[in-house]
Amino acid sequence: MNPYVPDSDGSYLYYDSDYPWPADLAADATLHASAARQGILHDVAHYAGLTQELAGLLGRAPRVLEMACGTGRLSIPMARAGATVTGVDASAAMLAGLARRLGQETPEVASRVVAVPGDLLDLDLPFKQHDLVVMGFNIMMLIADFDSQITALERARDHLAPGGVLALDVVNPLVMPLGATAAPEVSYTRLNPHTGNIYTKFALVGTLDDRQVQRNHGWYDEVMPGGIIRRTHYHFDWRPLFRYELELMLRLVGVGIVRVDGDFQGSPFEAGSGKIVMVARKL
């Protein structure tokens, strides 16, 4: 998330219900449509599958770094798949959520995840020989500045072993609304797992500006006991990345493209693809 967004922002407070885990999706089919729109319906299987592929190639547990790990929606499944995972995030609220989630895992899985507070742009971990660095769920877009995006890729490269794999995904800008919304739109109504209350998310986006940056903002209306509505606002910026712009960035920092897909199931990238899913290798 953007460095200026506080932990009190609605984006953090409703994170776990906004972005369901595979178990949530399996239990509630009504979540599938919104998860598909968000581009997270199959991302967990994709990244866990990459760790398993690497384990087969290496003959040992892969060493994985997830940049902006959040509450562990990707980190924990990768650890379940046998990887040792270092999850870095700048948000204390996200890392607290990760700790809660790890408390629900077996000791074996929990022991394979190490949480590290830190800014991705200043990342300088003692261990820099990771087999896989993951920048999942649009994190490159959420670093909403061109030079900072380059810096983030440099930090990712620096923490890869020679020949190590960098995996990332972003929304395909060719299918995004790049103009401002005229009025708030209802994203969905669902249950807040932390409170048990129903909430509705209202969203707006701004126009893509000359820096290629777009503002996302809105609010959450949660129905509290007694029928009182509690409103919590959110806001963040992102900088959409086009396919060949991202490829050039990776080449610039010394990372070669292995493949580019249009979704997490290996479909070829096309203009109408919902995602840009990239796998690259440190040269």
Rosetta blueprint (number, residue, H / E / L):
1 M L
2 N L
3 P L
4 Y L
5 V L
6 P L
7 D L
8 S L
9 D L
10 G H
11 S H
12 Y H
13 L H
14 Y L
15 Y H
16 D H
17 S H
18 D H
19 Y L
20 P L
21 W L
22 P H
23 A H
24 D H
25 L H
26 A H
27 A H
28 D L
29 A H
30 T H
31 L H
32 H H
33 A H
34 S H
35 A H
36 A H
37 R H
38 Q H
39 G L
40 I L
41 L L
42 H L
43 D H
44 V H
45 A H
46 H H
47 Y H
48 A H
49 G H
50 L H
51 T H
52 Q H
53 E H
54 L H
55 A H
56 G H
57 L H
58 L H
59 G L
60 R L
61 A L
62 P L
63 R E
64 V E
65 L E
66 E E
67 M E
68 A L
69 C L
70 G L
71 T L
72 G L
73 R L
74 L L
75 S H
76 I H
77 P H
78 M H
79 A H
80 R H
81 A L
82 G L
83 A L
84 T E
85 V E
86 T E
87 G E
88 V E
89 D E
90 A L
91 S L
92 A H
93 A H
94 M H
95 L H
96 A H
97 G H
98 L H
99 A H
100 R H
101 R H
102 L H
103 G L
104 Q L
105 E L
106 T L
107 P H
108 E H
109 V H
110 A H
111 S L
112 R L
113 V E
114 V E
115 A E
116 V E
117 P E
118 G L
119 D L
120 L H
121 L H
122 D H
123 L L
124 D L
125 L L
126 P L
127 F L
128 K L
129 Q L
130 H E
131 D E
132 L E
133 V E
134 V E
135 M E
136 G L
137 F L
138 N L
139 I H
140 M H
141 M H
142 L H
143 I L
144 A L
145 D L
146 F H
147 D H
148 S H
149 Q H
150 I H
151 T H
152 A H
153 L H
154 E H
155 R H
156 A H
157 R H
158 D H
159 H L
160 L E
161 A E
162 P E
163 G E
164 G E
165 V E
166 L E
167 A E
168 L E
169 D E
170 V E
171 V E
172 N L
173 P H
174 L H
175 V H
176 M L
177 P L
178 L L
179 G L
180 A L
181 T L
182 A L
183 A L
184 P L
185 E E
186 V E
187 S E
188 Y E
189 T E
190 R E
191 L E
192 N L
193 P L
194 H L
195 T L
196 G L
197 N L
198 I E
199 Y E
200 T E
201 K E
202 F E
203 A E
204 L E
205 V E
206 G L
207 T L
208 L L
209 D L
210 D L
211 R L
212 Q L
213 V L
214 Q E
215 R E
216 N E
217 H E
218 G E
219 W E
220 Y E
221 D E
222 E E
223 V E
224 M L
225 P L
226 G L
227 G L
228 I L
229 I E
230 R E
231 R E
232 T E
233 H E
234 Y E
235 H E
236 F E
237 D E
238 W E
239 R L
240 P L
241 L L
242 F L
243 R H
244 Y H
245 E H
246 L H
247 E H
248 L H
249 M H
250 L H
251 R H
252 L H
253 V L
254 G L
255 V E
256 G E
257 I E
258 V E
259 R E
260 V E
261 D E
262 G L
263 D L
264 F L
265 Q L
266 G L
267 S L
268 P E
269 F L
270 E L
271 A L
272 G L
273 S L
274 G L
275 K E
276 I E
277 V E
278 M E
279 V E
280 A E
281 R E
282 K E
283 L L
